[in-house]
Amino acid sequence: MRRIAALLAVPLLVASAAACGGDDSSNSSSSGKSGGIPAVTGEPGKKPKVAKGEGDPPKELKVKVLHKGTGPALKKGEVLNSHYLGQTWDGKVFDNSYDRGKPITFEVGTGKVIKGWDEGLVGQNIGSRVELVIPPDKGYGAQAQQNIPANSTLVFVVDLKNAYSTKPTGKAVPQTDANLPKVGANTDGTAPKVTVPKGRKAPTDIVSKTIIQGDGKAVGEKDTVLANYEAVLWKNGKSGGDTWSQSGPQAVPVAQLPGWKEGLKGQKVGSRVLIVVPQGKLPKEQQKQVGSDVIFVVDVLGVV
């Protein structure tokens, strides 16, 4: 099925391109032997400097807590918001979020990221800085990734900033407008079913309806939200792609996608929101490309 790439802001998945950061805090501990783990300098929350590895890289995952945070332990299936720096064992940095000024968000413990991240970060406290040394079998293996050679041992330093649930937490709101699509109110972590009303035309202006009413922080038009979402074509009810099956929740500026600024303003964290965007309200270059009015279903999981 053709996906609406221009409307879905899903970046390259961490499982196929990722990185992390590190620190030299004296409050550190490690799982397994700490020998061979490259030294890290720098304060938690700021871009670290990581020494290159010495000798042969370890064949097993190494995890070292450089600074232990005071927040709750990160649980399997939660979404982590973090800064990170990543480099190869020989000291070549291939990515970091500090220079971009934006932390990344990704689901942990469910296979959405490389095994080294899933295994090394679940259970760590929010607020921690953690160093990971990841052998190829828990990284990208024999598959090269952009500027990461095949069979690379990876070194990450990760600042764990916050964690979020992947499910809406509010109460379902009755759906009584027969002119609008019906949206599932399930809270099991899967994409809701979207049913387009037969024989009905889409509204001529952007429409927003609350499907599940949360009670968290209200969204502002300049905010970035952590969200699961799907884009559905009004003309045939086909999905243009969704984060539930592709990547897990993503951090998206509400001004980035058509209709979101109008549709999410004032909505509260924990909500599921239906947004209908008429074709004429899409950016001009997308109107012909998409060829339909668009339905968004958005689970607002946090403001980041």
Stockholm file with secondary structure:
# STOCKHOLM 1.0

chainA/1-304         MRRIAALLAVPLLVASAAACGGDDSSNSSSSGKSGGIPAVTGEPGKKPKVAKGEGDPPKELKVKVLHKGTGPALKKGEVLNSHYLGQTWDGKVFDNSYDRGKPITFEVGTGKVIKGWDEGLVGQNIGSRVELVIPPDKGYGAQAQQNIPANSTLVFVVDLKNAYSTKPTGKAVPQTDANLPKVGANTDGTAPKVTVPKGRKAPTDIVSKTIIQGDGKAVGEKDTVLANYEAVLWKNGKSGGDTWSQSGPQAVPVAQLPGWKEGLKGQKVGSRVLIVVPQGKLPKEQQKQVGSDVIFVVDVLGVV
#=GR chainA/1-304 SS CCCCTTTCCCCSCGGGSCCCCCCCCSSCEEESCCTTCCCEESCTTSCCEECCCCSSCCSSCEEEEEECCSSCBCCTTCEEEEEEEEEETTSCEEEESTTTTCCEEEECSSSSSCHHHHHHHTTCBTTCEEEEEECGGGTTTTSCBTTBCTTCCEEEEEEEEEEECSSCCSEECCCCCTTSCEECCCCSSSCCCEECCTTCCCCSSCEEEEEEECCSCBCCTTCEEEEEEEEEETTTCCEEEEHHHHTCCEEEETTTSTTHHHHHTTCBTTCEEEEEECGGGSCHHHHHHHCSCEEEEEEEEEEC
#=GC SS_cons         CCCCTTTCCCCSCGGGSCCCCCCCCSSCEEESCCTTCCCEESCTTSCCEECCCCSSCCSSCEEEEEECCSSCBCCTTCEEEEEEEEEETTSCEEEESTTTTCCEEEECSSSSSCHHHHHHHTTCBTTCEEEEEECGGGTTTTSCBTTBCTTCCEEEEEEEEEEECSSCCSEECCCCCTTSCEECCCCSSSCCCEECCTTCCCCSSCEEEEEEECCSCBCCTTCEEEEEEEEEETTTCCEEEEHHHHTCCEEEETTTSTTHHHHHTTCBTTCEEEEEECGGGSCHHHHHHHCSCEEEEEEEEEEC
//
